[in-house]
Amino acid sequence: MKKNFLTSPIFLLLPALFTVFLVTIWPTIYTFYLSLFDQNGFIGLKYYMDMTTDPLFWRSLQNSLIFISISVTTEFLLGFSIAMFVYKALTNKMKAIMKSIFIFPIAATPIALATGWRIMYHPVFGIINYFLGLLHLPAQAWLGSSLAMPSIIIIDIWQWTFFISLVLLAGLEKLPKEPFEAAQIDGATEREIIRYLTLPLLKNLMITVLLIRIIDAFKTFEIIYATTEGGPGFTTLTLNIYAFLTAFRYYHLNYAAAISIFLLFILTLLVFVLIKQMKVE
Amino acid sequence: MKFIAKTLIISILSFVIILFALFPIFWLLRLSFMYPADALALPPKIFFIPTLSNYHYIIYNCNFIKFFLNSILISIGSVTLSLFLGTPAAYALSRFNLRRKNDIQFYFLSARMGLPVVALIAFFIQFHALNLLDTYIALIIAHQTFNLPLVIWITKSFIDAMPTDIEEASLLDGCSKLGSLLRITLPVIAPGLITTAILAFIFSFNDFIFAAILTSYNARTATVFIYGFFSPERGLEWNYISAGAMLLIIPILIFSLLVQKYLIRGLTFGMV
């Protein structure tokens, strides 16, 4: 009897179920609870109302949407092109080398990578401005207010384009060979094969990888925090960074709780809409 | 002729892609071997006298070993706890017909959506109340938010891939279910468990957001230490900053090359 209990599925699952509850659901409930209070007591949803008139909230929402849409779109287009190039044009040996190299920006410690970009973006001693100088172009303040957003988007693109390439490359290599052979025999052009065979066959994988990237782009933290800290002048303040700074720089934990719960809410909503869309198609 | 042109274009494109992927890391590596004057020289020096003094400085003058060791011990603690809790759950999900299996799997998967900052606000207050701020335990628990679901998903995929006949044969031979799990299943998936452990180690070691808030000095991790170099007065000490950064990047890159094939599976929670 005792032995059976030790291997019953409930006994095996319970510790993990409980721990996941303790580190994900419970903190969410607690943070939501915090958002309903200020120093003096219960205020209900007042902080959520305050957000609608908080210019920094709107600014960071806008920044988040710009950051996510531009970086994810570029990463996807570039990542797909690179995957197709590696799949079609390279020998098996080069393919293997490329796959190893692509791991580097994805796996290496983000905060350490951010130091590299900070150094390269330096207005006086940075290598990027040096190259611009060679091309007789004016030096730029890469992390200054007008270019900070494009600059952090470039870092994000560098970090995650190869992730999309690797996922799609894995997909391409798993595709069945027959339809492609048949299409070639029937005289289909390269363009037609991609349009009518490759893209439809990879569609689910593409939607999945986009979904993952959108979720992760909302959470982007290290590269922004370590290069611009949301500045200068709030130009790179995303919702995630805004919630973090409100909590841990200005110690306004209750309001930060409201912002972060709102962010989690739109993130969850977006994911459900996208998954539903996927199922409909 | 056409063949040569094609080869040339392919080579150039490959070179550009590799350059784009590796340049920032290469640049840090190069700076880490330079004397301060060379590091800031313009135009950048192609030839310079390399030095290990930056690494020496970081390792011996900055308490780096302490923070690095903190990172390693916290990561090992977090991975051990995740494996201990996650492997039985993965086994149950893979080998039993559970009534609400899909719901349970979705429950674990949805942790992938979780927002660190939401958890962090709650953790900060509760660990403060429990007097756990700046301890290993705080980070080991916090890292379960991403590592436990990861371990469950990846381990489950390894158990799924293992044929059931060996387990069934052992049961017929009079082995108990628990004995079969411990003596048959675990040894067979051991390489998979090691892969999972390395993956989880990478994510734990790379964490910055939890470590930045939940530790101050005693449990400070290497990532938080590196961030400390960004203060205005240290801003241009690129030779030191880059040596510190490389000391984090190199071990993680070695680990990630070991588990290359599974890194993408880990990042997509087995969806790909």
Interface residues (C-beta under 8 A of the other chain):
Chain A: K3 N4 L6 T7 P9 F11 L12 L13 P15 A16 L17 T19 V20 L22 V23 T24 W26 P27 T28 Y30 T31 L34 I82 F85 A89 L90 M94 M98 K99 S100 I101 F102 I103 F104 P105 I106 A107 A108 T109 P110 I111 A112 L113 T115 G116 W117 R118 I119 M120 F125 I127 Y130 W158 F162 F163 L166 V167 A170 G171 L205 T208 V209 I212 I215 F218 K219 F221 E222 Y225 A226 N240 A243 F244 A247 F248 L253 A256 A257 S260 I261 L263 L264 L267 T268 V271
Chain B: I10 L13 S14 I17 I18 F20 A21 L22 P24 I25 W27 L28 L31 L40 L42 P43 P44 L85 G86 P88 A89 Y91 A92 L93 F96 L98 I104 Y107 F108 S110 A111 R112 M113 G114 L115 P116 V117 V118 A119 L120 I121 A122 F123 F124 I125 Q126 I141 A142 Q144 T145 L148 P149 I152 S176 K177 L178 L181 I202 F205 N206 F208 I209 A212 I213 T223 I226 Y227 F229 F230 L236 W238 I241 S242 G244 A245 M246 L248 I249 I252 L253 F255 S256 L257 Q260 L263 I264 L267 T268 M271 V272
